[in-house]
Amino acid sequence: MSFNAPLTKALIYGGKTGWIGGKMAGLLKEKNVEVVLAEARIENRTDVAKELDTVKPSHVFMAAGITGRPNIDWCEDHKPDTIRTNVIGTLNLADLCNERNIHVTVYATGCIFKYDDAHPLGSGIGFKEEDTPNFDGSFYSETKGYMEPMLQCYPNCMILRVRMPISDDLSHRNFITKIVKYERVVNIPNSMTVLHEMLPASLAMAQKGLTGVYNFCNPGVISHNECLDLYTKYVDPTFTYNNFTVEEQSKVLKAGRSNNEMDATKLLRDMPEEIKLNDIKTAVELCMQRMQKNLTEEFGPLPDSLPKEVRKN
């Protein structure tokens, strides 16, 4: 089955209110692709089927889902809601698109792994696409972990494992914005996804008709402290932070958090030639430089003009 049809009309689930979906809508419009923001909720199979038949997209981008507010701890107390959207809804869309021979890009998660004996922290040995998820410390990750093998059964799906997504603004979904607001942070090297580089890459991959699972992170790892040091360097020189251990963190969270390194070999091998990805440390530094510029234009001279929710001093 071939999925290298021209990308002429995109239907985006999670495009109206979602963070990544909204950014993808903007990117696609810049490429002069016709964009339709989905109205149907993905868990409502009949509505989704009708929408697909009405819109007749060449490609579908799936960025809808529940991550919880303010964070994934919410999912621990809302398990049926989490399953309904993140499992049933996602499979609904994949299945209905497969019936219609439509390529679908699913923005999934790489938070289904944790460092282990075969992939020790600091070893440079990352988890590969074919590895079996080994992290179920949160209900969010547990559902994602057992849904991914089911999604892989669909030949029309490209499944992108996003991790700790970073943007050059103060969106509350931005990993940097999140940890800036924390009283204390752990300091663990992780694979992460800088959206400015990776979302255009996902568009090129969809245009190429790629399918299957991809570790969708910039190559390499970066720690929480390294991220915050770059934020301090470029955005707020007055910012300070404190660390605590994973054990201490677990006492204040309902659910565990995934820490891992993802292998980028397959992603780099299959990436369209026109797309160039920076290693994660370079990508985050460039992101903080763009954030400095963007925030200065939006608010005025930094750091005094920053919104008070990100100012500690």
Secondary structure, DSSP 8 states (H G I E B T S, - for coil): --------EEEEETTTT-HHHHHHHHHHHHTT-EEEE--S-TT-HHHHHHHHHHH--SEEEE------SSSTHHHHT-HHHHHIIIIIIHHHHHHHHHHTT-EEEEEEESTT---BTTB-TTS---B-TTS-----SSHHHHHHHHHHHHHTT-TTEEEEEE-S-B-SS--TTSHHHHHHH-SEE----B---BHHHHHHHHHHHHHHT--EEEE-S-SS-B-HHHHHHHHHHHT-TT---EE--HHHHHTT-SS------B--HHHHHHS-TT-----HHHHHHHHHHHHHHHHHHHH-STTTTS-GGG---
